[in-house]
Amino acid sequence: MAQSFRISSMRCSVSGVHQPAFSGAQTVRTSVKKQPLLNVSPARRLQTQRSVPAHAEAETAPAPATEGWWTVDLPANFVHVESVQELVDELGEGARLDQLVVVDFFAPWCRACKALFPKFKKLCIENPNVRFVGINFEENKGLARSLGVKVLPFFHFYRGAEGRVGAFSASVSKVQLLRDAIADFSSERCFLEEVPEAPLPEFPSILPGGSLGGKNVAIPSGKDAELVA
């Protein structure tokens, strides 16, 4: 039976998200003293005209793109998924190997997510037999909301035949809560029930194997079809 915890701490709401407001640029007026006109030869004037565009282009050239904090130095047992099918495949593989699967819902703009992530990566390294999955809320809003995610960062825990065994929000000050949950849910146990064919009851028509080259690929319909791609 899934356990639910309510944590009162720094977190980001995803119901009606507002980005931080920035103040408009201030206009500064300066007085420029008129300078006497100089005699410039046509050749010199032509050289100046030619150099201005190149100089301006160098100043306005876009800066090279940098990697997002959620993509840097990822442990070997952490993977990002971008669709329902990829998530189902990870859950199916975790069930096949009898591994706990921890799903981290985050957003690039979420300060609480960014603050927690270095410690979360450390948890990944400390638990090499656990599968960790990251889901970017900005790129998977339909999936996250279908799974009941209303605040960030938010975590789901899945274990074999039991399905989802835990779900709660945590912050950098609640890392121990995550550590305890991982230790509890990953402990050895014997399942009397078979692993369900569809790991996510919210998407019963999506079966494992779609993005891993397996044979059990379901043809989704309705809501599932909109989110599987």
ABEGO torsion letter per residue (X at the ends): XBBBBBBBBBBBBABGBBBBBBBBBBBBBBBBBBBBBBBBBAAAAAAAAAAAAAAAAAAABBBBBBBBAAABGBBAABBBBABAAAAAAAAAAAAAAGBBBBBBBBBAABAAAAAAAAAAAAAAAABAABBBBBBBAAAAAAAAAAAGBABOBBBBBBBEAAEBABBBBBBAAAAAAAAAAAAAAABBBBBABBBBABABAABAABBBGAAAGBABBBBBBEAAAAAAX
